[in-house]
C-alpha cells in the first residue's frame, strides 16, 4: 500500500516587511494523545489566506502554506512566522493510532479557528489532543469485457472534501494486488473519494503533479461515503464501502430504443434522430424532494432508434428520461418523459450506480398530430 499525505494545493506567501526586515512572531503548542501523553513526529502545517482563490462567496481560501514544523519527543513545536492571521493542521506520523486534525479539534482547515501572530510576541497554546482515527476502506474491481470482477491493481485513490469553490484532496493511496485500498487517520466528516485520481499536490507545491499510475482508459469520478450527505459516523469508526466497479471509458451506462406506431402498416418503427436526455436528481438520496436540476446526459437515436449514454460519473444516482420529439428543425413526435408521462413528476424514476448498466428496453413515443 502506497501512502502519500498532503493537506492542500499550496503556493508561495507574501511576507510582511518593514525596512528590509520581516516582522515575525512565534507560534507554539504541544500535541498529545487522549491520555495526555506527548505525540512526537507530528507534522504541523500552518496556512494563511490565499487571496488568489476564493470560496465562491468572495472569501479567500486557506491554501497558502506559510510554515511547517515537526513535534519533538515531548510533543512540543515552535514556528517563527510573519505577523498575520493563520490556521493550523496537525498530521501525525502514525495514522493507525491518531487522527489528523485542524486546530482546534476540526476535521479540515476551513472548519478550524484562526490564530493571530503578532510581531515580537509568542502565541502559545495552539495545541492538539489527537482523536482515535477513523478509516475508510474497500475494493475496486474491473468492468472491462473479459476482466469483469478482477482486482484493479495499483489504482490511485485520494480522500477529499468539498470546499465551496473546489475539491481539496489530501491523502493519496494505491490499491494493492487484491484491489484493496484504505484511508487512515480520519475524523468524522462527509468525506469524498476520488477514484482513479489523475493529479495530486503536495504541501508547498504550486502545481499538482500527474499521478504516474493513473489509468487513462478508465473513468475517474468523485464519490461520497454512503450518500450525498453522510458522515464518517464517529471518532474511531472504521467503514468498509461497497466494492467499486470501475468503468472503462466506453462502458455504456444507459441505453434503449425509441419507436413509434405506424398506423398505416400496423407495426412499430424506429424513431430516428431523436434527442434523449437523462436528467439526474440533484439529491439522489432524496429524489422525492429533487427538482431534477442535477447533471444530465444526452444522446441521439440511430437508424434503429437506439441510443447509448456513456458519461455517467457519479457513485450512484436517480434519473428520468425525456425527449422533446425534435428531429432537426421539425417535431415529428410529442415531447414526453419515460414512461408515457408529459411532465417530470409523472416520469419513471430510475436508479443507477457505477458498473451497473441500465437498459430501458423499447420506449414507445407518440407522433405529433400537428406535424402531419
Backbone torsions as a table, in degrees:
resi	resn	phi	psi	omega
1	UNK	NA	124.3	179.3
2	UNK	-98.2	129.3	-177.3
3	UNK	-127.0	126.8	175.8
4	UNK	-127.0	135.9	179.6
5	UNK	-109.4	139.5	171.6
6	UNK	-151.2	152.5	-177.5
7	UNK	-110.5	-26.8	178.3
8	UNK	-169.9	167.1	169.8
9	UNK	-83.9	117.7	-166.9
10	UNK	-120.2	161.7	-180.0
11	UNK	-136.5	-168.8	178.1
12	UNK	-76.2	161.2	-178.4
13	UNK	-125.3	147.0	177.9
14	UNK	-77.9	142.7	176.7
15	UNK	-102.0	151.8	178.5
16	UNK	-92.3	107.0	-173.8
17	UNK	-115.4	146.2	176.6
18	UNK	-139.4	120.2	179.8
19	UNK	54.7	39.3	176.4
20	UNK	82.0	-2.5	-179.4
21	UNK	-112.0	139.1	175.4
22	UNK	-81.0	125.1	-178.5
23	UNK	-84.2	104.9	-172.8
24	UNK	-112.6	154.3	169.1
25	UNK	-126.9	-169.8	-175.5
26	UNK	-128.9	138.5	174.4
27	UNK	-111.4	133.7	179.9
28	UNK	-146.6	162.1	179.1
29	UNK	178.5	-173.0	-179.8
30	UNK	-140.8	144.7	178.6
31	UNK	-113.8	126.5	-178.6
32	UNK	-131.9	167.4	174.7
33	UNK	-90.6	-173.2	-176.4
34	UNK	-68.1	-16.2	176.9
35	UNK	-97.8	5.0	178.4
36	UNK	84.3	6.5	178.4
37	UNK	-83.5	141.7	-177.1
38	UNK	-64.4	146.0	176.4
39	UNK	-115.8	109.3	-179.3
40	UNK	-84.3	169.4	176.4
41	UNK	57.1	30.8	172.1
42	UNK	-89.9	125.7	179.3
43	UNK	-78.0	129.3	178.8
44	UNK	-109.0	118.4	178.4
45	UNK	-108.7	131.5	179.8
46	UNK	-114.7	127.1	-176.4
47	UNK	-119.3	149.0	170.4
48	UNK	-127.4	171.1	-175.1
49	UNK	-63.1	141.7	173.6
50	UNK	-104.6	103.3	-174.8
51	UNK	-75.6	-6.6	176.3
52	UNK	-87.7	-9.9	178.9
53	UNK	-130.5	128.0	179.0
54	UNK	-112.2	165.4	-173.9
55	UNK	-88.8	11.3	-178.3
56	UNK	98.2	-16.6	177.5
57	UNK	-115.5	14.0	177.7
58	UNK	90.3	-2.6	179.2
59	UNK	-92.4	136.6	-179.2
60	UNK	-68.1	147.9	176.6
61	UNK	-80.2	155.9	175.9
62	UNK	-92.6	77.7	-173.3
63	UNK	-122.5	-10.9	-175.5
64	UNK	-88.3	120.3	-179.7
65	UNK	-76.5	119.6	-177.2
66	UNK	-100.8	-24.1	-179.1
67	UNK	-178.9	162.0	178.1
68	UNK	-138.9	159.9	174.3
69	UNK	-154.9	164.4	177.0
70	UNK	-123.6	131.2	-178.3
71	UNK	-68.3	144.8	179.8
72	UNK	-82.1	-175.7	-179.2
73	UNK	-60.1	-31.0	178.4
74	UNK	-85.9	7.7	177.4
75	UNK	81.1	0.0	-175.5
76	UNK	-90.1	156.1	175.9
77	UNK	-145.4	161.7	177.4
78	UNK	-152.4	134.7	-179.9
79	UNK	-135.0	132.6	172.1
80	UNK	-87.8	129.2	-175.9
81	UNK	-136.4	148.7	171.0
82	UNK	-59.7	149.2	178.0
83	UNK	-57.4	135.6	-178.3
84	UNK	162.5	-169.5	-178.0
85	UNK	-110.6	135.8	-172.1
86	UNK	-140.9	167.4	167.1
87	UNK	-132.7	156.1	-169.4
88	UNK	-126.8	138.5	175.5
89	UNK	-122.8	134.9	178.9
90	UNK	-110.5	125.2	179.6
91	UNK	-123.5	101.3	-179.0
92	UNK	-68.9	152.7	178.1
93	UNK	-67.5	-39.0	-176.6
94	UNK	-98.2	93.4	-178.7
95	UNK	-80.5	-6.5	171.8
96	UNK	-75.3	-23.7	-175.3
97	UNK	-109.2	-24.8	-173.2
98	UNK	-136.5	149.8	177.9
99	UNK	-95.2	145.8	170.4
100	UNK	-68.3	149.6	175.4
101	UNK	-158.6	155.3	173.1
102	UNK	-99.3	147.3	179.4
103	UNK	-70.2	134.5	-9.6
104	UNK	-102.6	115.8	173.5
105	UNK	63.1	43.4	179.3
106	UNK	-117.3	151.5	-178.2
107	UNK	-75.5	-27.8	-177.9
108	UNK	-139.2	162.3	-175.0
109	UNK	-62.1	-39.7	-176.2
110	UNK	-61.0	-29.0	-178.6
111	UNK	-92.8	1.1	178.2
112	UNK	-82.6	-178.4	178.2
113	UNK	-98.9	150.5	175.5
114	UNK	-84.8	147.7	175.3
115	UNK	-125.9	153.2	-176.3
116	UNK	-114.1	128.7	174.8
117	UNK	-103.2	127.8	179.5
118	UNK	-112.3	147.7	-178.0
119	UNK	-57.9	127.6	175.6
120	UNK	75.9	3.0	-177.2
121	UNK	-114.5	157.8	174.3
122	UNK	-106.8	124.0	173.4
123	UNK	-98.1	102.3	-175.5
124	UNK	-102.1	176.5	176.5
125	UNK	76.3	13.3	176.8
126	UNK	-85.8	82.0	-167.4
127	UNK	-119.8	172.2	-179.5
128	UNK	-141.0	139.4	170.6
129	UNK	-113.0	98.1	-166.8
130	UNK	-69.7	136.5	178.5
131	UNK	-78.0	163.4	165.2
132	UNK	-64.6	133.4	-172.5
133	UNK	-79.7	150.7	168.5
134	UNK	-98.3	162.3	-179.5
135	UNK	-136.7	147.9	172.2
136	UNK	-124.1	128.2	-176.5
137	UNK	-142.6	170.6	178.6
138	UNK	169.2	-169.1	-177.7
139	UNK	-127.6	151.9	175.7
140	UNK	-123.6	129.5	-178.2
141	UNK	-122.0	157.6	-176.7
142	UNK	-80.8	152.6	173.9
143	UNK	-121.1	0.5	-175.5
144	UNK	-68.0	138.9	-179.0
145	UNK	-53.9	128.7	-177.1
146	UNK	91.5	-15.9	178.9
147	UNK	-123.3	15.6	-176.9
148	UNK	-57.2	131.1	176.2
149	UNK	83.9	-4.1	177.5
150	UNK	-79.7	149.4	-178.7
151	UNK	-62.5	139.3	169.4
152	UNK	-86.2	109.4	-173.2
153	UNK	-95.9	141.5	176.4
154	UNK	58.3	40.6	178.7
155	UNK	-91.8	127.7	-179.8
156	UNK	-74.8	132.2	179.1
157	UNK	-133.2	141.2	175.8
158	UNK	-132.7	150.1	176.5
159	UNK	-97.1	135.6	-169.5
160	UNK	-137.9	168.5	169.5
161	UNK	-140.6	150.4	-175.9
162	UNK	-85.6	112.6	167.3
163	UNK	-85.1	176.2	-177.6
164	UNK	-69.2	-31.1	-174.7
165	UNK	-119.7	0.2	-178.4
166	UNK	-163.8	167.2	172.9
167	UNK	-98.4	126.7	-179.0
168	UNK	-106.9	115.4	-179.8
169	UNK	-110.1	133.4	-173.3
170	UNK	-138.4	8.6	172.9
171	UNK	-142.3	124.4	-176.3
172	UNK	-116.0	127.8	176.3
173	UNK	-131.1	168.5	174.4
174	UNK	-126.3	143.6	178.1
175	UNK	-67.7	151.3	179.9
176	UNK	-90.8	-166.1	-175.7
177	UNK	-66.5	-16.1	177.3
178	UNK	-98.4	4.8	-176.2
179	UNK	78.0	15.3	-174.7
180	UNK	-90.2	138.4	174.7
181	UNK	-131.1	157.4	175.1
182	UNK	-151.0	133.7	173.1
183	UNK	-107.8	130.2	-173.8
184	UNK	-117.7	168.5	171.4
185	UNK	70.4	34.6	-173.7
186	UNK	-104.0	141.4	169.6
187	UNK	-92.0	162.3	177.8
188	UNK	-57.9	129.0	-177.4
189	UNK	-176.9	155.7	176.1
190	UNK	-80.0	74.0	-176.0
191	UNK	-68.4	151.4	171.3
192	UNK	-116.0	156.6	172.4
193	UNK	-114.3	146.6	169.1
194	UNK	-107.2	108.3	-179.0
195	UNK	-86.4	129.8	-175.2
196	UNK	60.0	63.6	-174.9
197	UNK	-76.4	121.6	-176.0
198	UNK	-87.1	-23.9	-174.7
199	UNK	-136.9	154.0	178.9
200	UNK	-155.2	153.9	-179.9
201	UNK	-131.5	134.5	177.0
202	UNK	-89.0	157.7	177.1
203	UNK	-56.6	133.6	178.6
204	UNK	91.8	-11.2	-179.1
205	UNK	-83.8	148.5	178.6
206	UNK	-93.3	-19.1	-178.6
207	UNK	-134.9	141.4	172.6
208	UNK	-69.7	150.9	177.2
209	UNK	-101.7	158.8	177.3
210	UNK	-76.5	125.7	179.5
211	UNK	-73.0	120.9	-171.2
212	UNK	-65.9	-27.8	-178.3
213	UNK	-97.2	16.4	173.3
214	UNK	-60.1	139.4	-177.8
215	UNK	-103.4	96.1	-175.3
216	UNK	-68.8	-17.8	179.3
217	UNK	-83.1	-0.3	-179.7
218	UNK	-122.2	156.6	179.1
219	UNK	-71.8	155.8	171.0
220	UNK	-126.3	141.1	-177.0
221	UNK	-157.7	162.1	175.7
222	UNK	-92.9	146.7	176.6
223	UNK	-141.5	148.6	173.7
224	UNK	-92.0	177.1	-172.7
225	UNK	-70.5	-65.6	179.4
226	UNK	-123.5	-3.9	-177.5
227	UNK	170.3	176.3	-171.0
228	UNK	-62.1	-34.5	-173.8
229	UNK	-120.6	24.4	-175.2
230	UNK	-89.2	156.5	-177.2
231	UNK	-115.2	151.7	161.1
232	UNK	-64.2	114.5	-157.6
233	UNK	-59.9	-43.6	-172.9
234	UNK	-154.8	163.8	177.7
235	UNK	-57.4	131.6	179.0
236	UNK	82.0	1.6	-179.1
237	UNK	-73.1	133.8	175.6
238	UNK	-111.4	120.8	-175.6
239	UNK	-119.1	126.0	173.2
240	UNK	-103.7	120.4	-178.7
241	UNK	-75.9	160.7	169.7
242	UNK	-62.6	149.4	-178.9
243	UNK	-56.9	143.2	175.1
244	UNK	-91.5	126.3	174.0
245	UNK	-100.7	97.8	-172.9
246	UNK	-77.3	124.5	-176.5
247	UNK	-85.2	138.3	170.3
248	UNK	-76.0	164.4	-168.5
249	UNK	-59.6	-33.9	-177.1
250	UNK	-92.8	10.5	178.7
251	UNK	-61.4	128.1	-179.2
252	UNK	-89.0	119.3	-179.4
253	UNK	-85.5	-46.9	-174.8
254	UNK	-132.6	132.7	178.8
255	UNK	-144.9	165.7	178.7
256	UNK	176.1	-175.6	-179.3
257	UNK	-140.3	127.3	178.0
258	UNK	-97.1	132.4	177.5
259	UNK	-135.4	161.9	171.4
260	UNK	-131.5	162.2	-177.9
261	UNK	-94.6	119.6	176.5
262	UNK	-86.0	103.1	-175.3
263	UNK	-68.3	-28.3	-179.5
264	UNK	-65.8	-48.2	-176.9
265	UNK	-97.0	-4.4	177.4
266	UNK	57.1	44.7	177.6
267	UNK	-140.6	158.5	172.1
268	UNK	-81.6	135.5	178.4
269	UNK	-125.2	152.6	-179.0
270	UNK	-67.9	139.4	173.1
271	UNK	-90.4	105.8	-169.8
272	UNK	-96.3	139.0	173.9
273	UNK	74.7	19.5	-178.2
274	UNK	-91.9	134.6	178.3
275	UNK	-85.2	134.0	179.5
276	UNK	-121.3	136.4	176.2
277	UNK	-115.7	138.3	166.8
278	UNK	-104.2	112.5	-179.2
279	UNK	-100.2	127.4	-173.8
280	UNK	-100.2	144.7	176.3
281	UNK	-65.6	134.4	177.2
282	UNK	-73.0	-16.2	174.1
283	UNK	-126.0	84.0	-173.5
284	UNK	-63.3	-21.9	178.5
285	UNK	-89.3	-2.3	177.9
286	UNK	-147.1	61.5	-173.9
287	UNK	-64.0	-23.1	179.1
288	UNK	-63.4	-25.9	178.6
289	UNK	-106.7	16.0	-178.7
290	UNK	-86.7	150.0	173.4
291	UNK	-101.4	11.8	178.7
292	UNK	54.9	38.4	179.3
293	UNK	-102.2	18.6	179.4
294	UNK	-81.8	-153.6	-179.5
295	UNK	-68.0	166.6	174.4
296	UNK	-144.3	154.3	173.0
297	UNK	-116.7	158.0	-175.2
298	UNK	-141.2	142.5	176.4
299	UNK	-152.5	160.3	178.6
300	UNK	-120.8	136.3	-178.0
301	UNK	-69.1	146.5	-179.6
302	UNK	-92.1	-163.8	-176.6
303	UNK	-66.4	-17.4	177.2
304	UNK	-99.2	5.2	-177.7
305	UNK	79.2	7.9	-175.5
306	UNK	-91.0	149.3	175.6
307	UNK	-136.8	154.5	177.0
308	UNK	-140.3	139.6	176.5
309	UNK	-123.9	132.7	-171.2
310	UNK	-121.4	-5.4	-166.1
311	UNK	-105.3	25.9	174.2
312	UNK	-68.0	122.9	-174.6
313	UNK	-130.7	36.0	175.8
314	UNK	-114.7	164.5	175.4
315	UNK	-66.0	-44.6	177.3
316	UNK	-157.7	166.1	-178.5
317	UNK	-169.9	175.4	174.6
318	UNK	-132.5	133.3	-177.3
319	UNK	-136.2	161.8	170.1
320	UNK	-124.9	153.8	-178.8
321	UNK	-107.8	142.1	-176.6
322	UNK	-142.9	144.1	168.5
323	UNK	-134.2	142.2	177.4
324	UNK	-91.0	-0.4	176.3
325	UNK	77.3	3.6	-176.0
326	UNK	-82.9	144.2	168.6
327	UNK	-133.1	105.8	-173.2
328	UNK	65.2	-128.8	-179.1
329	UNK	-94.4	6.9	-179.7
330	UNK	-114.7	162.6	177.4
331	UNK	-125.4	82.6	-178.4
332	UNK	-75.1	-14.1	-178.0
333	UNK	-125.7	157.3	175.7
334	UNK	-72.7	149.7	172.2
335	UNK	-79.7	135.1	-176.8
336	UNK	-161.3	166.4	178.2
337	UNK	-107.2	153.0	174.8
338	UNK	-79.4	128.1	7.9
339	UNK	-118.4	111.9	177.0
340	UNK	60.8	47.9	175.8
341	UNK	-127.9	149.3	-178.9
342	UNK	-109.6	11.1	171.1
343	UNK	-148.2	162.5	-174.3
344	UNK	-68.5	-23.6	-177.1
345	UNK	-75.1	-23.6	176.7
346	UNK	-96.5	-1.8	-177.4
347	UNK	-70.5	151.6	176.5
348	UNK	-73.4	127.7	178.4
349	UNK	-90.5	125.3	-172.3
350	UNK	-117.6	126.6	177.7
351	UNK	-81.2	145.7	177.6
352	UNK	-146.9	148.2	175.5
353	UNK	-146.1	161.0	-177.9
354	UNK	-56.1	134.7	175.3
355	UNK	83.1	0.9	-178.2
356	UNK	-124.3	98.0	-178.2
357	UNK	-67.7	150.0	178.3
358	UNK	-117.4	120.5	174.8
359	UNK	-115.5	115.1	-175.8
360	UNK	-82.2	-5.4	-178.3
361	UNK	76.5	-141.7	-175.9
362	UNK	-94.8	130.0	-179.3
363	UNK	-115.6	112.9	179.0
364	UNK	-84.3	119.7	176.5
365	UNK	-112.4	158.3	-173.1
366	UNK	-95.0	143.0	173.5
367	UNK	-68.4	148.9	178.5
368	UNK	-86.2	112.3	-176.6
369	UNK	-64.5	-24.0	-179.8
370	UNK	-75.8	-10.1	-177.3
371	UNK	-98.9	-1.3	-178.6
372	UNK	-78.6	NA	NA
